[in-house]
Amino acid sequence: MTPLPKLQQIPAEIACVADYEPFARERMTPSAWAYLVGGAADESTLADNLAAFRRIRLQNRVLEDLRGGHTRLDLCGLALDYPILLAPVAFQRLAHPEGELATALGASAMGAAMVVSTQASVSLEAIAQAAQAPLWFQLYIQPDRDFTRDLVRRAEAAGYRALVVTVDAPVNGLRNREQRSGFALPDGVEAVNLKGMRGLPPSIAQPGSSPLFGSPLLEHAPTWKDLEWLQSITHLPVLVKGVMNPSDASRAVERGVAGILVSNHGGRTLDGLPATLDVLPAIARAVQGRVPLLLDGGIRRGSDVFKALALGASAVMIGRPYVFGLAAAGATGVAHVLHLLRTELEVTMALTGCPTLDAIEASLILGSS
């Protein structure tokens, strides 16, 4: 078993997650940076994910009894010390030579669950061997359904604890910043878990014809029936990632999913979607506590985690923040980002009179009923 990393000295100027960003940028190529931080089209959704947390103000409570306080929770069969998970991020070797292996070590040092991307640049088995914390596997249902079934079997055999199926990206978003940078995967970085998969035939639209509709890509795009098929071939809990509409959330619950991740893909698919935080309360009302709700998008502070929990989330996932830490300092950076966010969450809880996660409620959001 790979030993956990020892936390090294962190420069004094890194006092919060945002302080990692310039360190990360100087260690990545311009095109890799554009891939990591860019969003779809004009990046309005990307910006609004961040702005939504800034718009919200908290109510404090004083003289509450905080003895015995903790941040523990049970989530889809996992006993977690705090409600912050690492979201699936593709091609992490763009940020650091050790890629997902370093992320797994950093997560293990902090006891945080990690969701591994289908498009990881390290095999799902190697990541499982390196990790000492729980792993979930993020899955794109591929046009090659037999290959998809094999991926599920591999994840089960490697000890992954749940599947997180991404449902909001039947096609890639139009990421103009990435396009302008000329981004292409460098030698040695690829989606290793997809090796051997049968690809779709090439489809090049002729002038005047539809560039997308009628293409093989959309003909094989997953549907609700494919979600049911996925649930039928695995014993693992299946969560859906990419839900932004309360009616979709209700349909997912009716089909027996184990959890819902409120996500707009970090602003990387459809520009013009609202911030995830803004749609969370309506989705929470639709779900009515029948399954856990998770949220990603825009979290940069532990107080942001608190706001998401107050508005209905059971836990959150972070993406870009830990990749900033990964690029800047490898496993140590990932671990430090988690430590910073957990510390800020606990401080926020103490100053709002919340000794446990169950005490966090909407009344602590200014203007909420």
C-alpha positions as YAML, in Angstrom:
chain: A
units: angstrom
residues:
- id: 1
  name: MET
  ca: [0.00, 0.00, 0.00]
- id: 2
  name: THR
  ca: [1.33, 3.43, -0.92]
- id: 3
  name: PRO
  ca: [2.28, 5.50, 2.16]
- id: 4
  name: LEU
  ca: [0.35, 8.68, 2.80]
- id: 5
  name: PRO
  ca: [2.15, 11.93, 1.97]
- id: 6
  name: LYS
  ca: [3.70, 13.99, 4.71]
- id: 7
  name: LEU
  ca: [2.36, 17.51, 4.70]
- id: 8
  name: GLN
  ca: [5.15, 19.87, 3.82]
- id: 9
  name: GLN
  ca: [5.61, 23.50, 4.72]
- id: 10
  name: ILE
  ca: [3.13, 25.66, 2.82]
- id: 11
  name: PRO
  ca: [4.22, 29.18, 1.86]
- id: 12
  name: ALA
  ca: [2.80, 31.77, 4.23]
- id: 13
  name: GLU
  ca: [1.17, 33.67, 1.38]
- id: 14
  name: ILE
  ca: [-1.23, 30.76, 0.80]
- id: 15
  name: ALA
  ca: [-3.93, 31.51, 3.34]
- id: 16
  name: CYS
  ca: [-6.99, 30.36, 1.39]
- id: 17
  name: VAL
  ca: [-7.89, 28.27, -1.64]
- id: 18
  name: ALA
  ca: [-7.81, 31.22, -4.04]
- id: 19
  name: ASP
  ca: [-4.15, 31.84, -3.16]
- id: 20
  name: TYR
  ca: [-3.22, 28.59, -4.91]
- id: 21
  name: GLU
  ca: [-4.46, 29.82, -8.29]
- id: 22
  name: PRO
  ca: [-1.42, 31.91, -9.35]
- id: 23
  name: PHE
  ca: [0.95, 29.16, -8.18]
- id: 24
  name: ALA
  ca: [-0.98, 26.66, -10.29]
- id: 25
  name: ARG
  ca: [-1.09, 28.86, -13.35]
- id: 26
  name: GLU
  ca: [2.67, 29.37, -13.49]
- id: 27
  name: ARG
  ca: [3.20, 25.60, -13.35]
- id: 28
  name: MET
  ca: [0.84, 24.72, -16.22]
- id: 29
  name: THR
  ca: [1.06, 25.37, -19.95]
- id: 30
  name: PRO
  ca: [-1.26, 28.12, -21.25]
- id: 31
  name: SER
  ca: [-3.39, 25.62, -23.17]
- id: 32
  name: ALA
  ca: [-3.69, 23.25, -20.20]
- id: 33
  name: TRP
  ca: [-4.68, 26.21, -18.02]
- id: 34
  name: ALA
  ca: [-7.35, 27.20, -20.55]
- id: 35
  name: TYR
  ca: [-8.71, 23.66, -20.45]
- id: 36
  name: LEU
  ca: [-8.86, 23.64, -16.65]
- id: 37
  name: VAL
  ca: [-10.31, 27.05, -15.90]
- id: 38
  name: GLY
  ca: [-12.35, 27.75, -19.04]
- id: 39
  name: GLY
  ca: [-16.09, 27.46, -19.42]
- id: 40
  name: ALA
  ca: [-18.59, 27.29, -22.24]
- id: 41
  name: ALA
  ca: [-19.10, 30.16, -24.69]
- id: 42
  name: ASP
  ca: [-19.07, 33.53, -22.87]
- id: 43
  name: GLU
  ca: [-18.51, 31.82, -19.50]
- id: 44
  name: SER
  ca: [-21.49, 33.54, -17.87]
- id: 45
  name: THR
  ca: [-22.52, 30.38, -16.03]
- id: 46
  name: LEU
  ca: [-18.95, 29.82, -14.92]
- id: 47
  name: ALA
  ca: [-18.88, 33.31, -13.42]
- id: 48
  name: ASP
  ca: [-22.34, 33.02, -11.88]
- id: 49
  name: ASN
  ca: [-21.40, 29.86, -10.01]
- id: 50
  name: LEU
  ca: [-18.89, 31.96, -8.09]
- id: 51
  name: ALA
  ca: [-21.07, 35.06, -7.82]
- id: 52
  name: ALA
  ca: [-24.02, 33.16, -6.35]
- id: 53
  name: PHE
  ca: [-22.11, 32.40, -3.16]
- id: 54
  name: ARG
  ca: [-20.99, 36.02, -2.86]
- id: 55
  name: ARG
  ca: [-24.59, 37.22, -3.09]
- id: 56
  name: ILE
  ca: [-25.67, 35.30, 0.00]
- id: 57
  name: ARG
  ca: [-25.28, 36.64, 3.52]
- id: 58
  name: LEU
  ca: [-25.36, 34.63, 6.73]
- id: 59
  name: GLN
  ca: [-27.19, 35.08, 10.01]
- id: 60
  name: ASN
  ca: [-25.18, 34.35, 13.14]
- id: 61
  name: ARG
  ca: [-26.36, 32.95, 16.46]
- id: 62
  name: VAL
  ca: [-24.65, 33.54, 19.79]
- id: 63
  name: LEU
  ca: [-24.24, 31.74, 23.09]
- id: 64
  name: GLU
  ca: [-25.09, 28.35, 21.61]
- id: 65
  name: ASP
  ca: [-23.66, 25.22, 23.25]
- id: 66
  name: LEU
  ca: [-20.93, 23.96, 20.91]
- id: 67
  name: ARG
  ca: [-19.59, 21.17, 23.11]
- id: 68
  name: GLY
  ca: [-19.18, 17.87, 21.28]
- id: 69
  name: GLY
  ca: [-19.33, 19.53, 17.89]
- id: 70
  name: HIS
  ca: [-18.32, 17.62, 14.75]
- id: 71
  name: THR
  ca: [-18.85, 17.51, 10.98]
- id: 72
  name: ARG
  ca: [-19.45, 13.78, 10.57]
- id: 73
  name: LEU
  ca: [-22.09, 12.41, 8.21]
- id: 74
  name: ASP
  ca: [-23.26, 9.23, 6.52]
- id: 75
  name: LEU
  ca: [-23.54, 9.51, 2.75]
- id: 76
  name: CYS
  ca: [-24.68, 6.64, 0.53]
- id: 77
  name: GLY
  ca: [-23.09, 4.10, 2.82]
- id: 78
  name: LEU
  ca: [-19.95, 6.13, 3.54]
- id: 79
  name: ALA
  ca: [-19.06, 7.35, 7.01]
- id: 80
  name: LEU
  ca: [-17.32, 10.67, 6.30]
- id: 81
  name: ASP
  ca: [-15.60, 13.06, 8.68]
- id: 82
  name: TYR
  ca: [-16.79, 16.12, 6.77]
- id: 83
  name: PRO
  ca: [-19.07, 16.88, 3.80]
- id: 84
  name: ILE
  ca: [-16.47, 17.76, 1.15]
- id: 85
  name: LEU
  ca: [-15.70, 15.30, -1.66]
- id: 86
  name: LEU
  ca: [-13.36, 15.60, -4.64]
- id: 87
  name: ALA
  ca: [-15.31, 15.91, -7.88]
- id: 88
  name: PRO
  ca: [-14.30, 14.02, -11.03]
- id: 89
  name: VAL
  ca: [-11.81, 16.01, -13.10]
- id: 90
  name: ALA
  ca: [-10.39, 14.58, -16.32]
- id: 91
  name: PHE
  ca: [-6.75, 14.39, -17.40]
- id: 92
  name: GLN
  ca: [-5.14, 15.46, -14.13]
- id: 93
  name: ARG
  ca: [-1.67, 14.81, -15.50]
- id: 94
  name: LEU
  ca: [-2.15, 18.12, -17.30]
- id: 95
  name: ALA
  ca: [-1.77, 19.69, -13.85]
- id: 96
  name: HIS
  ca: [0.89, 17.47, -12.28]
- id: 97
  name: PRO
  ca: [3.04, 14.55, -13.51]
- id: 98
  name: GLU
  ca: [1.52, 12.18, -10.94]
- id: 99
  name: GLY
  ca: [-2.02, 13.27, -11.80]
- id: 100
  name: GLU
  ca: [-4.79, 11.31, -10.14]
- id: 101
  name: LEU
  ca: [-2.33, 9.28, -8.06]
- id: 102
  name: ALA
  ca: [-1.25, 12.44, -6.22]
- id: 103
  name: THR
  ca: [-4.87, 13.48, -5.81]
- id: 104
  name: ALA
  ca: [-5.73, 10.09, -4.30]
- id: 105
  name: LEU
  ca: [-2.86, 10.41, -1.82]
- id: 106
  name: GLY
  ca: [-3.90, 13.92, -0.82]
- id: 107
  name: ALA
  ca: [-7.51, 12.82, -0.36]
- id: 108
  name: SER
  ca: [-6.39, 9.82, 1.68]
- id: 109
  name: ALA
  ca: [-4.29, 12.01, 3.97]
- id: 110
  name: MET
  ca: [-7.40, 14.05, 4.75]
- id: 111
  name: GLY
  ca: [-9.88, 11.15, 4.79]
- id: 112
  name: ALA
  ca: [-11.88, 12.62, 1.93]
- id: 113
  name: ALA
  ca: [-13.82, 10.61, -0.65]
- id: 114
  name: MET
  ca: [-12.67, 11.01, -4.27]
- id: 115
  name: VAL
  ca: [-14.74, 10.61, -7.43]
- id: 116
  name: VAL
  ca: [-12.56, 9.30, -10.26]
- id: 117
  name: SER
  ca: [-13.28, 10.46, -13.80]
- id: 118
  name: THR
  ca: [-13.91, 8.07, -16.68]
- id: 119
  name: GLN
  ca: [-11.40, 10.28, -18.50]
- id: 120
  name: ALA
  ca: [-8.71, 9.97, -15.84]
- id: 121
  name: SER
  ca: [-5.15, 9.95, -17.10]
- id: 122
  name: VAL
  ca: [-4.32, 7.06, -14.73]
- id: 123
  name: SER
  ca: [-6.09, 3.70, -14.73]
- id: 124
  name: LEU
  ca: [-8.93, 3.29, -12.28]
- id: 125
  name: GLU
  ca: [-7.18, 0.23, -10.83]
- id: 126
  name: ALA
  ca: [-3.92, 2.11, -10.15]
- id: 127
  name: ILE
  ca: [-5.84, 4.89, -8.41]
- id: 128
  name: ALA
  ca: [-7.65, 2.34, -6.25]
- id: 129
  name: GLN
  ca: [-4.33, 0.79, -5.24]
- id: 130
  name: ALA
  ca: [-2.98, 4.21, -4.21]
- id: 131
  name: ALA
  ca: [-6.05, 5.38, -2.30]
- id: 132
  name: GLN
  ca: [-6.75, 4.80, 1.38]
- id: 133
  name: ALA
  ca: [-10.00, 6.75, 1.34]
- id: 134
  name: PRO
  ca: [-13.32, 5.85, -0.32]
- id: 135
  name: LEU
  ca: [-13.58, 6.06, -4.10]
- id: 136
  name: TRP
  ca: [-16.58, 6.54, -6.36]
- id: 137
  name: PHE
  ca: [-16.36, 6.14, -10.13]
- id: 138
  name: GLN
  ca: [-17.76, 8.78, -12.46]
- id: 139
  name: LEU
  ca: [-19.22, 7.19, -15.57]
- id: 140
  name: TYR
  ca: [-20.17, 8.45, -18.99]
- id: 141
  name: ILE
  ca: [-22.48, 5.90, -20.59]
- id: 142
  name: GLN
  ca: [-20.56, 5.24, -23.79]
- id: 143
  name: PRO
  ca: [-22.07, 4.52, -27.22]
- id: 144
  name: ASP
  ca: [-20.34, 1.15, -26.88]
- id: 145
  name: ARG
  ca: [-22.63, -0.29, -24.18]
- id: 146
  name: ASP
  ca: [-20.60, -3.50, -23.88]
- id: 147
  name: PHE
  ca: [-17.52, -1.41, -23.10]
- id: 148
  name: THR
  ca: [-19.57, 0.56, -20.57]
- id: 149
  name: ARG
  ca: [-20.56, -2.69, -18.88]
- id: 150
  name: ASP
  ca: [-16.88, -3.68, -18.72]
- id: 151
  name: LEU
  ca: [-16.00, -0.32, -17.12]
- id: 152
  name: VAL
  ca: [-18.62, -0.94, -14.46]
- id: 153
  name: ARG
  ca: [-17.22, -4.41, -13.80]
- id: 154
  name: ARG
  ca: [-13.71, -2.98, -13.48]
- id: 155
  name: ALA
  ca: [-14.88, -0.36, -10.99]
- id: 156
  name: GLU
  ca: [-16.69, -2.99, -8.93]
- id: 157
  name: ALA
  ca: [-13.67, -5.29, -8.93]
- id: 158
  name: ALA
  ca: [-11.33, -2.46, -7.89]
- id: 159
  name: GLY
  ca: [-13.43, -1.63, -4.84]
- id: 160
  name: TYR
  ca: [-15.21, 1.56, -5.90]
- id: 161
  name: ARG
  ca: [-18.18, 2.23, -3.65]
- id: 162
  name: ALA
  ca: [-20.64, 3.94, -6.03]
- id: 163
  name: LEU
  ca: [-21.16, 5.05, -9.62]
- id: 164
  name: VAL
  ca: [-21.73, 8.71, -10.45]
- id: 165
  name: VAL
  ca: [-23.23, 8.86, -13.93]
- id: 166
  name: THR
  ca: [-22.88, 12.20, -15.68]
- id: 167
  name: VAL
  ca: [-26.11, 12.99, -17.53]
- id: 168
  name: ASP
  ca: [-25.71, 16.61, -18.65]
- id: 169
  name: ALA
  ca: [-23.17, 16.24, -21.46]
- id: 170
  name: PRO
  ca: [-24.48, 14.21, -24.43]
- id: 171
  name: VAL
  ca: [-22.18, 16.54, -26.38]
- id: 172
  name: ASN
  ca: [-19.29, 18.73, -25.29]
- id: 173
  name: GLY
  ca: [-19.96, 22.38, -24.61]
- id: 174
  name: LEU
  ca: [-18.54, 25.03, -26.92]
- id: 175
  name: ARG
  ca: [-15.50, 26.05, -24.88]
- id: 176
  name: ASN
  ca: [-14.18, 29.01, -26.81]
- id: 177
  name: ARG
  ca: [-11.31, 29.83, -24.47]
- id: 178
  name: GLU
  ca: [-10.05, 26.29, -24.90]
- id: 179
  name: GLN
  ca: [-10.46, 26.54, -28.68]
- id: 180
  name: ARG
  ca: [-8.55, 29.82, -28.88]
- id: 181
  name: SER
  ca: [-5.66, 28.31, -26.93]
- id: 182
  name: GLY
  ca: [-5.29, 25.50, -29.47]
- id: 183
  name: PHE
  ca: [-5.68, 22.93, -26.72]
- id: 184
  name: ALA
  ca: [-4.73, 19.34, -27.50]
- id: 185
  name: LEU
  ca: [-3.71, 16.57, -25.16]
- id: 186
  name: PRO
  ca: [0.07, 16.33, -24.98]
- id: 187
  name: ASP
  ca: [1.96, 13.09, -25.46]
- id: 188
  name: GLY
  ca: [1.59, 10.83, -22.45]
- id: 189
  name: VAL
  ca: [-1.82, 12.17, -21.40]
- id: 190
  name: GLU
  ca: [-4.88, 10.26, -22.52]
- id: 191
  name: ALA
  ca: [-8.11, 8.73, -21.27]
- id: 192
  name: VAL
  ca: [-6.45, 5.43, -20.37]
- id: 193
  name: ASN
  ca: [-9.64, 3.82, -19.09]
- id: 194
  name: LEU
  ca: [-11.20, 4.11, -22.54]
- id: 195
  name: LYS
  ca: [-8.47, 2.25, -24.41]
- id: 196
  name: GLY
  ca: [-9.91, -0.40, -26.69]
- id: 197
  name: MET
  ca: [-13.37, 1.12, -26.94]
- id: 198
  name: ARG
  ca: [-15.08, 1.08, -30.31]
- id: 199
  name: GLY
  ca: [-15.52, 4.65, -31.49]
- id: 200
  name: LEU
  ca: [-18.34, 6.13, -33.50]
- id: 201
  name: PRO
  ca: [-17.82, 6.60, -37.24]
- id: 202
  name: PRO
  ca: [-16.57, 10.08, -38.12]
- id: 203
  name: SER
  ca: [-19.27, 12.60, -38.91]
- id: 204
  name: ILE
  ca: [-18.38, 15.81, -40.72]
- id: 205
  name: ALA
  ca: [-21.27, 18.11, -41.58]
- id: 206
  name: GLN
  ca: [-21.35, 19.40, -45.11]
- id: 207
  name: PRO
  ca: [-22.08, 23.09, -45.75]
- id: 208
  name: GLY
  ca: [-25.78, 23.74, -45.33]
- id: 209
  name: SER
  ca: [-26.47, 20.50, -43.44]
- id: 210
  name: SER
  ca: [-27.15, 20.02, -39.75]
- id: 211
  name: PRO
  ca: [-23.87, 19.96, -37.81]
- id: 212
  name: LEU
  ca: [-25.26, 17.83, -34.98]
- id: 213
  name: PHE
  ca: [-28.80, 16.48, -35.30]
- id: 214
  name: GLY
  ca: [-28.89, 13.13, -37.02]
- id: 215
  name: SER
  ca: [-25.23, 12.54, -36.22]
- id: 216
  name: PRO
  ca: [-24.13, 9.21, -34.68]
- id: 217
  name: LEU
  ca: [-23.30, 11.06, -31.46]
- id: 218
  name: LEU
  ca: [-26.88, 12.04, -30.72]
- id: 219
  name: GLU
  ca: [-28.26, 8.78, -32.05]
- id: 220
  name: HIS
  ca: [-26.37, 7.02, -29.25]
- id: 221
  name: ALA
  ca: [-26.89, 9.64, -26.52]
- id: 222
  name: PRO
  ca: [-28.06, 8.10, -23.21]
- id: 223
  name: THR
  ca: [-31.71, 8.32, -22.14]
- id: 224
  name: TRP
  ca: [-33.69, 7.48, -19.02]
- id: 225
  name: LYS
  ca: [-33.88, 3.89, -20.28]
- id: 226
  name: ASP
  ca: [-30.08, 3.73, -20.28]
- id: 227
  name: LEU
  ca: [-30.03, 4.91, -16.67]
- id: 228
  name: GLU
  ca: [-32.38, 2.05, -15.78]
- id: 229
  name: TRP
  ca: [-30.15, -0.36, -17.72]
- id: 230
  name: LEU
  ca: [-27.10, 0.85, -15.79]
- id: 231
  name: GLN
  ca: [-28.87, 0.30, -12.48]
- id: 232
  name: SER
  ca: [-29.78, -3.23, -13.60]
- id: 233
  name: ILE
  ca: [-26.18, -4.31, -14.28]
- id: 234
  name: THR
  ca: [-24.52, -3.21, -11.04]
- id: 235
  name: HIS
  ca: [-24.87, -3.77, -7.32]
- id: 236
  name: LEU
  ca: [-23.32, -0.35, -6.64]
- id: 237
  name: PRO
  ca: [-25.38, 2.71, -5.70]
- id: 238
  name: VAL
  ca: [-25.95, 4.92, -8.75]
- id: 239
  name: LEU
  ca: [-25.99, 8.71, -8.37]
- id: 240
  name: VAL
  ca: [-26.79, 11.10, -11.22]
- id: 241
  name: LYS
  ca: [-24.63, 14.14, -11.84]
- id: 242
  name: GLY
  ca: [-25.76, 17.17, -13.81]
- id: 243
  name: VAL
  ca: [-29.33, 17.70, -12.57]
- id: 244
  name: MET
  ca: [-30.48, 21.33, -12.63]
- id: 245
  name: ASN
  ca: [-34.24, 20.94, -13.10]
- id: 246
  name: PRO
  ca: [-36.59, 19.95, -10.26]
- id: 247
  name: SER
  ca: [-38.69, 17.77, -12.57]
- id: 248
  name: ASP
  ca: [-35.58, 15.85, -13.63]
- id: 249
  name: ALA
  ca: [-34.68, 15.42, -9.98]
- id: 250
  name: SER
  ca: [-38.11, 13.96, -9.26]
- id: 251
  name: ARG
  ca: [-37.85, 11.58, -12.22]
- id: 252
  name: ALA
  ca: [-34.44, 10.41, -11.04]
- id: 253
  name: VAL
  ca: [-35.73, 9.72, -7.53]
- id: 254
  name: GLU
  ca: [-38.71, 7.81, -8.94]
- id: 255
  name: ARG
  ca: [-36.24, 5.61, -10.82]
- id: 256
  name: GLY
  ca: [-34.45, 4.69, -7.63]
- id: 257
  name: VAL
  ca: [-31.18, 6.62, -7.85]
- id: 258
  name: ALA
  ca: [-29.10, 6.71, -4.69]
- id: 259
  name: GLY
  ca: [-28.34, 10.43, -4.87]
- id: 260
  name: ILE
  ca: [-28.42, 13.53, -7.03]
- id: 261
  name: LEU
  ca: [-25.57, 15.90, -7.79]
- id: 262
  name: VAL
  ca: [-26.80, 19.40, -8.62]
- id: 263
  name: SER
  ca: [-24.24, 20.48, -11.20]
- id: 264
  name: ASN
  ca: [-23.91, 22.54, -14.37]
- id: 265
  name: HIS
  ca: [-20.59, 20.84, -15.19]
- id: 266
  name: GLY
  ca: [-18.65, 23.74, -13.74]
- id: 267
  name: GLY
  ca: [-20.08, 26.02, -16.44]
- id: 268
  name: ARG
  ca: [-18.43, 23.89, -19.14]
- id: 269
  name: THR
  ca: [-21.45, 22.59, -21.09]
- id: 270
  name: LEU
  ca: [-24.40, 24.96, -21.64]
- id: 271
  name: ASP
  ca: [-23.66, 28.63, -21.04]
- id: 272
  name: GLY
  ca: [-26.61, 30.60, -19.71]
- id: 273
  name: LEU
  ca: [-27.63, 28.07, -17.10]
- id: 274
  name: PRO
  ca: [-28.15, 29.47, -13.59]
- id: 275
  name: ALA
  ca: [-25.69, 28.92, -10.79]
- id: 276
  name: THR
  ca: [-26.07, 25.59, -9.05]
- id: 277
  name: LEU
  ca: [-26.65, 27.31, -5.71]
- id: 278
  name: ASP
  ca: [-29.59, 29.24, -7.15]
- id: 279
  name: VAL
  ca: [-31.47, 26.11, -8.26]
- id: 280
  name: LEU
  ca: [-30.62, 24.05, -5.18]
- id: 281
  name: PRO
  ca: [-33.59, 25.10, -2.99]
- id: 282
  name: ALA
  ca: [-36.17, 24.18, -5.66]
- id: 283
  name: ILE
  ca: [-34.53, 20.81, -6.24]
- id: 284
  name: ALA
  ca: [-34.42, 20.19, -2.49]
- id: 285
  name: ARG
  ca: [-38.16, 20.87, -2.32]
- id: 286
  name: ALA
  ca: [-38.79, 18.43, -5.17]
- id: 287
  name: VAL
  ca: [-36.65, 15.70, -3.64]
- id: 288
  name: GLN
  ca: [-38.00, 16.21, -0.08]
- id: 289
  name: GLY
  ca: [-35.10, 14.37, 1.54]
- id: 290
  name: ARG
  ca: [-35.76, 11.08, -0.25]
- id: 291
  name: VAL
  ca: [-32.13, 10.87, -1.43]
- id: 292
  name: PRO
  ca: [-29.00, 12.86, -0.60]
- id: 293
  name: LEU
  ca: [-28.33, 16.00, -2.60]
- id: 294
  name: LEU
  ca: [-24.80, 17.04, -3.45]
- id: 295
  name: LEU
  ca: [-23.72, 20.25, -5.14]
- id: 296
  name: ASP
  ca: [-20.70, 21.42, -7.07]
- id: 297
  name: GLY
  ca: [-19.76, 24.62, -8.87]
- id: 298
  name: GLY
  ca: [-18.23, 27.79, -7.45]
- id: 299
  name: ILE
  ca: [-17.15, 26.63, -4.01]
- id: 300
  name: ARG
  ca: [-14.01, 28.44, -2.88]
- id: 301
  name: ARG
  ca: [-14.58, 28.86, 0.88]
- id: 302
  name: GLY
  ca: [-15.74, 26.73, 3.75]
- id: 303
  name: SER
  ca: [-18.50, 29.29, 4.22]
- id: 304
  name: ASP
  ca: [-19.65, 28.35, 0.69]
- id: 305
  name: VAL
  ca: [-19.96, 24.76, 1.87]
- id: 306
  name: PHE
  ca: [-22.05, 26.01, 4.79]
- id: 307
  name: LYS
  ca: [-24.35, 27.98, 2.46]
- id: 308
  name: ALA
  ca: [-24.93, 24.94, 0.26]
- id: 309
  name: LEU
  ca: [-25.80, 22.79, 3.27]
- id: 310
  name: ALA
  ca: [-28.14, 25.46, 4.60]
- id: 311
  name: LEU
  ca: [-30.02, 25.52, 1.29]
- id: 312
  name: GLY
  ca: [-30.54, 21.78, 1.08]
- id: 313
  name: ALA
  ca: [-27.33, 19.96, 0.15]
- id: 314
  name: SER
  ca: [-26.11, 16.98, 2.15]
- id: 315
  name: ALA
  ca: [-22.53, 17.47, 0.96]
- id: 316
  name: VAL
  ca: [-20.54, 19.24, -1.74]
- id: 317
  name: MET
  ca: [-17.91, 18.39, -4.32]
- id: 318
  name: ILE
  ca: [-15.01, 20.58, -5.32]
- id: 319
  name: GLY
  ca: [-13.19, 20.47, -8.65]
- id: 320
  name: ARG
  ca: [-10.97, 23.34, -9.75]
- id: 321
  name: PRO
  ca: [-9.87, 24.23, -6.18]
- id: 322
  name: TYR
  ca: [-8.12, 20.93, -5.54]
- id: 323
  name: VAL
  ca: [-6.62, 20.88, -9.03]
- id: 324
  name: PHE
  ca: [-5.07, 24.28, -8.24]
- id: 325
  name: GLY
  ca: [-3.52, 22.64, -5.18]
- id: 326
  name: LEU
  ca: [-2.46, 19.62, -7.24]
- id: 327
  name: ALA
  ca: [-0.72, 21.77, -9.86]
- id: 328
  name: ALA
  ca: [1.03, 23.88, -7.25]
- id: 329
  name: ALA
  ca: [2.15, 21.23, -4.76]
- id: 330
  name: GLY
  ca: [1.00, 17.75, -5.75]
- id: 331
  name: ALA
  ca: [-0.56, 15.57, -3.05]
- id: 332
  name: THR
  ca: [0.36, 18.09, -0.36]
- id: 333
  name: GLY
  ca: [-1.54, 20.82, -2.20]
- id: 334
  name: VAL
  ca: [-4.65, 18.67, -2.53]
- id: 335
  name: ALA
  ca: [-4.54, 17.82, 1.17]
- id: 336
  name: HIS
  ca: [-4.02, 21.47, 2.13]
- id: 337
  name: VAL
  ca: [-6.98, 22.64, 0.06]
- id: 338
  name: LEU
  ca: [-9.21, 20.14, 1.84]
- id: 339
  name: HIS
  ca: [-7.81, 21.21, 5.21]
- id: 340
  name: LEU
  ca: [-8.43, 24.90, 4.45]
- id: 341
  name: LEU
  ca: [-12.04, 24.30, 3.43]
- id: 342
  name: ARG
  ca: [-12.76, 22.07, 6.40]
- id: 343
  name: THR
  ca: [-11.25, 24.62, 8.77]
- id: 344
  name: GLU
  ca: [-13.32, 27.44, 7.27]
- id: 345
  name: LEU
  ca: [-16.47, 25.30, 7.46]
- id: 346
  name: GLU
  ca: [-15.92, 24.59, 11.15]
- id: 347
  name: VAL
  ca: [-15.23, 28.25, 11.91]
- id: 348
  name: THR
  ca: [-18.44, 29.22, 10.11]
- id: 349
  name: MET
  ca: [-20.39, 26.60, 12.05]
- id: 350
  name: ALA
  ca: [-19.00, 27.81, 15.36]
- id: 351
  name: LEU
  ca: [-19.82, 31.44, 14.60]
- id: 352
  name: THR
  ca: [-23.38, 30.59, 13.55]
- id: 353
  name: GLY
  ca: [-24.00, 28.39, 16.59]
- id: 354
  name: CYS
  ca: [-24.04, 25.05, 14.75]
- id: 355
  name: PRO
  ca: [-22.27, 22.21, 16.57]
- id: 356
  name: THR
  ca: [-23.25, 19.62, 13.94]
- id: 357
  name: LEU
  ca: [-24.27, 19.54, 10.30]
- id: 358
  name: ASP
  ca: [-27.87, 18.83, 11.32]
- id: 359
  name: ALA
  ca: [-28.01, 22.26, 12.97]
- id: 360
  name: ILE
  ca: [-27.28, 24.06, 9.68]
- id: 361
  name: GLU
  ca: [-30.59, 25.32, 8.31]
- id: 362
  name: ALA
  ca: [-32.08, 27.85, 5.92]
- id: 363
  name: SER
  ca: [-32.89, 30.29, 8.74]
- id: 364
  name: LEU
  ca: [-29.15, 31.03, 8.88]
- id: 365
  name: ILE
  ca: [-29.31, 32.48, 5.37]
- id: 366
  name: LEU
  ca: [-30.35, 36.14, 5.47]
- id: 367
  name: GLY
  ca: [-33.78, 36.54, 3.92]
- id: 368
  name: SER
  ca: [-34.64, 32.81, 3.92]
- id: 369
  name: SER
  ca: [-37.78, 31.66, 5.62]
...
